[in-house]
Amino acid sequence: MPPVLSDVISALDALWPPALAEDWDATGLVCGDPQAPVSRVLFAVDPVQEIADEAIERGAQLLITHHPLYLRGTTSVAADTFKGRVVHQLIKHDVALFVAHTNADRADPGVSDALAGALDLRVTGPLIPDPTDPAGRRGLGRICALDRPLTPAEFARYAAERLPATAQGVRVAADPAAPDRPIRTVAVCGGSGDSLFAAVRAAGVDAYVTADLRHHPASEAREHTGLTLVDAAHWATEWPWCALAAAELDAVSERHGWGLRTHVSHRITDPWTAHASSDPNTTPGAPN
């Protein structure tokens, strides 16, 4: 017999405990009947219209996303907004929506483990350990090791080949005084990671892979140390978690004999759609 939604939610809460989420976060069940049966599940990063449409097309009864639909609260789910339309469409087609966000970031395994796996890095521990975890495995970000040293340029190409393709691609900031300094150890953080620079410096790693790096924090981080920064698209650094999460739910389903069918969305929901490289020979104000 297929499980009901409340059974699946109990399993999801065990995988990504709600207590691990940040206080400001909005995780858990957004819409759905806890007593409705579930046989098919879709995993995705963003709860946008394109993903809601895919869940309906696939006949899923449950959509699990990493990003919340309503992060800052709302007083209306009217269908004249895109978020309201998503809620209306999901409810109309009996699709529940569940969010695992910062609780999935801190879990073991979590979002950064999946990012490290996509880059074929060996995880040696969390970047910021969870003090409530006696095993020392949970926490934000991960510290990793490369099997062989790479230069910053080689590592940037390596990352670009292994992460999902996006318009942004991969940006790199390396020490101009040592452009070939070998990279042996790497910190990774799926999603926005420039708030973790202090921990990255304390870890003494050679490179940091994350997303959404802003000018001032990135500039200061590079000036403080010879750290190589690798900035990928936010969506690309978190999408690998979908396959990891689906595999975890598959294992639970097999143990319970639920027979769930899980799918990972391959639709690119990164908001950026094109990229044009700058040419210093044609940029106004560039030196001749």
C-alpha positions in Angstrom: 0.0 0.0 0.0 1.3 3.5 -0.8 1.9 5.7 2.2 -0.1 8.8 3.0 1.5 12.2 3.0 1.9 12.3 6.8 3.9 9.1 6.7 6.3 10.5 4.1 6.6 13.8 6.0 7.6 11.9 9.1 10.4 10.3 7.0 11.4 13.6 5.5 11.6 15.2 9.0 13.9 12.4 10.1 16.2 13.0 7.1 16.2 16.8 7.5 15.1 17.6 11.0 13.1 20.8 11.3 15.2 21.8 14.4 18.2 22.2 12.1 16.6 25.0 10.2 17.5 28.7 10.8 14.9 30.6 12.9 14.1 32.9 9.9 13.5 29.9 7.5 10.2 28.5 6.2 10.4 24.8 5.9 8.0 21.8 6.0 4.6 21.4 4.4 3.3 24.3 2.4 0.1 22.8 1.1 -1.4 19.3 0.9 -3.7 16.9 2.7 -1.7 14.8 5.3 -4.1 11.9 4.7 -3.8 11.8 0.9 -1.9 8.8 -0.6 1.5 9.4 -2.2 3.0 7.2 -4.9 5.1 9.6 -7.0 7.5 12.4 -5.8 9.3 15.1 -7.7 12.4 16.9 -6.4 13.5 20.3 -7.6 15.4 23.4 -6.3 12.7 26.1 -7.0 8.9 26.0 -6.5 8.3 28.1 -9.6 5.5 27.6 -12.2 7.6 25.5 -14.5 8.3 23.0 -11.8 4.6 22.9 -10.6 3.7 22.2 -14.2 6.2 19.4 -14.3 4.9 17.8 -11.1 1.4 17.8 -12.6 2.6 16.4 -15.9 4.4 13.6 -14.1 1.4 12.7 -12.0 3.3 13.5 -8.7 1.3 13.8 -5.5 4.2 15.4 -3.7 6.7 18.1 -4.9 9.8 18.6 -2.7 11.8 21.7 -3.2 14.9 23.2 -1.6 13.8 26.8 -1.8 10.7 28.0 0.1 7.8 29.4 -1.8 6.9 31.8 1.0 10.0 32.8 2.9 8.9 36.0 4.5 5.2 35.1 5.1 2.1 36.3 3.3 -1.4 37.4 3.9 -2.8 36.1 0.6 -2.5 33.2 -1.8 -4.6 34.9 -4.5 -4.0 33.6 -7.9 -3.2 37.0 -9.4 0.4 36.6 -8.1 2.8 33.9 -9.4 3.1 32.3 -5.9 -0.6 32.3 -5.5 -1.0 30.7 -8.9 1.5 28.0 -7.9 -0.5 27.2 -4.8 -3.8 27.2 -6.6 -2.5 24.9 -9.3 -0.9 22.4 -6.9 -4.0 22.2 -4.7 -6.3 21.9 -7.8 -4.3 18.9 -9.0 -3.8 17.3 -5.5 0.0 18.0 -5.4 1.5 18.7 -2.0 4.5 21.0 -1.6 7.2 20.3 1.0 10.3 22.5 1.6 13.7 21.4 3.0 15.9 24.4 3.1 18.5 25.3 5.8 17.7 22.0 7.6 18.8 20.2 4.4 21.9 22.4 4.4 23.0 21.3 7.9 21.9 17.7 7.6 24.2 14.7 7.2 24.3 14.2 4.3 23.2 17.6 3.2 23.4 20.1 0.3 27.1 20.7 0.6 27.8 16.9 0.6 26.0 16.7 -2.7 28.0 19.6 -4.1 31.2 18.0 -3.0 30.0 14.7 -4.6 29.3 16.5 -7.9 32.9 17.8 -7.8 34.3 14.4 -6.9 35.8 15.9 -3.7 36.5 13.9 -0.6 34.7 15.4 2.4 36.8 15.5 5.6 34.3 17.4 7.8 31.9 20.3 8.1 33.0 23.9 7.6 31.0 25.1 10.6 30.2 22.1 12.8 26.8 21.7 14.4 27.6 21.8 18.2 24.7 19.5 18.9 26.1 16.7 16.7 28.5 14.5 18.8 29.6 12.7 15.6 30.9 16.0 14.2 29.4 15.4 10.7 26.5 17.9 10.6 26.9 21.6 10.0 27.1 24.3 7.3 29.4 23.8 4.4 32.1 21.1 4.0 35.9 20.9 4.0 37.2 18.7 1.2 40.3 17.4 -0.4 41.3 16.9 -4.0 42.8 13.6 -5.1 45.5 15.6 -7.0 46.5 19.3 -6.9 45.1 21.6 -9.6 45.9 25.2 -10.5 43.1 27.7 -10.1 42.4 27.8 -13.8 42.4 24.0 -14.0 40.1 23.8 -10.9 37.7 26.3 -12.4 37.4 24.3 -15.6 37.0 21.1 -13.6 34.1 22.7 -11.6 32.5 24.0 -14.8 32.6 20.6 -16.4 30.9 18.9 -13.4 28.3 21.3 -12.3 25.0 21.8 -14.3 25.4 24.3 -17.2 24.1 27.8 -16.6 24.3 31.2 -18.3 26.7 32.4 -15.6 29.0 29.4 -15.8 31.8 29.6 -13.2 33.8 32.7 -12.2 37.2 32.4 -10.5 39.2 34.9 -8.5 42.8 33.8 -7.9 45.9 35.5 -6.5 47.5 37.4 -9.4 50.8 37.1 -7.7 50.6 33.3 -7.7 48.3 32.3 -10.5 49.5 28.7 -10.5 49.4 28.1 -6.8 48.2 24.5 -6.3 44.8 23.7 -4.9 44.7 20.7 -2.6 42.0 21.5 -0.1 38.6 23.1 -0.8 35.7 24.4 1.2 32.3 24.1 -0.4 28.9 25.7 0.4 25.8 25.1 -1.7 24.0 28.4 -2.3 24.9 31.8 -1.0 28.2 31.5 0.9 29.9 34.8 1.4 28.8 35.0 5.0 31.1 32.1 5.8 34.4 33.7 4.8 35.7 33.9 8.4 35.2 30.1 8.7 36.8 29.5 5.3 39.9 31.5 6.3 40.1 29.8 9.6 40.0 26.4 7.9 43.1 27.3 5.9 41.9 25.8 2.6 43.2 26.7 -0.8 39.9 27.3 -2.5 36.3 28.0 -1.8 33.4 26.9 -4.0 30.0 28.6 -3.5 27.5 31.0 -5.1 26.3 34.6 -5.0 29.6 36.1 -4.1 29.3 39.9 -3.7 32.1 42.3 -4.7 33.2 43.6 -1.3 33.3 40.3 0.6 35.0 38.6 -2.3 37.5 41.4 -2.6 38.3 41.4 1.1 38.6 37.6 1.2 41.1 37.6 -1.7 43.1 40.5 -0.1 43.3 38.7 3.3 44.8 35.5 1.9 45.8 33.8 -1.3 42.4 32.0 -1.3 41.0 31.0 -4.8 37.3 31.8 -5.1 35.1 29.8 -7.4 31.6 31.4 -7.8 29.0 29.2 -9.6 25.3 29.9 -10.1 23.2 29.5 -7.0 20.9 26.9 -8.7 23.8 24.9 -10.0 25.4 24.5 -6.6 22.2 23.2 -5.0 20.7 21.1 -7.8 23.0 18.1 -7.0 21.1 17.8 -3.7 18.0 16.8 -5.5 19.5 13.5 -6.6 20.9 12.9 -3.2 17.6 13.6 -1.5 15.7 11.4 -4.0 18.1 8.5 -3.2 17.6 9.0 0.5 13.8 8.8 0.1 14.1 5.8 -2.2 16.0 4.0 0.6 13.2 4.8 3.1 10.6 3.7 0.7 12.4 0.4 0.1 12.7 -0.2 3.9 9.0 0.4 4.4 7.8 -1.3 1.2 6.1 1.9 0.0 7.0 1.5 -3.7 7.4 5.3 -4.2 8.6 6.5 -7.6 10.9 9.5 -7.3 12.0 11.8 -10.0 14.5 14.7 -10.2 13.6 17.7 -12.3 16.2 18.5 -14.9 14.6 21.8 -15.9 17.0 24.7 -15.4 15.3 27.2 -13.1 18.3 29.5 -12.7 16.9 33.0 -13.4 19.8 34.1 -15.6 19.3 33.1 -19.3 22.3 34.5 -21.2 25.9 35.6 -20.7 28.0 38.0 -22.7 31.7 38.1 -21.9 33.3 41.6 -21.7 36.0 42.5 -24.3 38.5 44.9 -22.8 39.4 46.1 -26.4 35.9 47.4 -27.0 34.8 48.4 -23.5 34.4 52.2 -23.2 37.2 53.7 -21.1 39.5 50.7 -21.4 43.2 51.5 -22.0 44.5 51.2 -25.5 
